[in-house]
């Protein structure tokens, strides 16, 4: 338990920085998400905004801290993008059933 607490304390102090390659991947992934979202033409589609970009940045930083790494590697960015994509659910009105009281 003491080792785990020490590990968490150390990881919290790490301030990882993006590499050039990771920044390019982040930019390209975000642009692809925005492009795919704009092609849907549906009011029920999930909207990718700057808020989601900020989430991708925070998730990438968290992945680096988890690995006690001082740089954000491309694999961390790709995993953050995968997490964001799979966590967004598209709900269509016909998918929801209401009961009359």
HELIX and SHEET records of a PDB file:
HELIX    1   1 UNK A    2  UNK A   13  1                                  12    
HELIX    2   2 UNK A   20  UNK A   38  1                                  19    
HELIX    3   3 UNK A   50  UNK A   66  1                                  17    
HELIX    4   4 UNK A   74  UNK A   87  1                                  14    
HELIX    5   5 UNK A   93  UNK A   95  5                                   3    
SHEET    1   A 2 UNK A  17  UNK A  18  0                                        
SHEET    2   A 2 UNK A  71  UNK A  72  1                                        
END                                                                             
